């Protein structure tokens, strides 16, 4: 597990979710993955989007972002 936990909005690995962010939320919940933050509005590589943040089993911060 990461010694110093990264907080949402800092350094994370981000994946584009193809479709509404509600689909990402449902996907995470269906696999018993806790959402750390979100959905929240964020600006990403492709402009404004909506993100959810969660952690992998090692504690690394991950993000799904959905663009309109």
N, C-alpha and C positions, 0 to 999 in steps of 0.2 A: 504494500500500500504506500502511496505517496506520503512522504514525511510532512511536507507542507502542502495542504490542500489548496488547489487553485480555486478561486471564486468565479462564479458566472460573470462573463463580460471581460475576463482577463485572457488567459491563455488556454485554449481548448482546441480540440479537433472537431471541426464542423463539417457536417454532411448536409447537402441539399435534399430536402424531402419533396418528392414529386407529388403535389396535391396539397389539400388543406392540412394545416398543422394538427387539426383534430384527429386525422388518421395516424399521425406520429404518436400522439398521446395515447390513442387506443392501442396501437402496436406495443408501446412500452408497457402499458398496464397489463396487456394480455400475456406478457412475459414476466410479470411481477418485478418490473424495473421501476424503482422510485424516481419520480421527477423532482429534481432539486429546485428548479425555478421554471416558471412558465405555465402557459404561453405568455411571452412578453414580446413587445415590439423592439426590433433591433435593425441596425443598418449593417448589411453584409457586403460581400464582394459584388453582388448584383443589385444593390440598392436596398430599399426598405423591405423588411420581411418580418415574420413572426417565428420565434424560436422557443424550443424547450431544451433544458439542460438536464443531464443525467450523468451517472458515473458507471464505468465498466467495473468488473469484479476487482481490479487492482486499485480502484479509486481514482483513475484518470477521468478528467472532466470531458464529456462529449456533448455535442449540440446537434440538433436537427433544426434546420431553418427552412421555411417555406416562403416562396415569393409569390406575389399575386400574378 
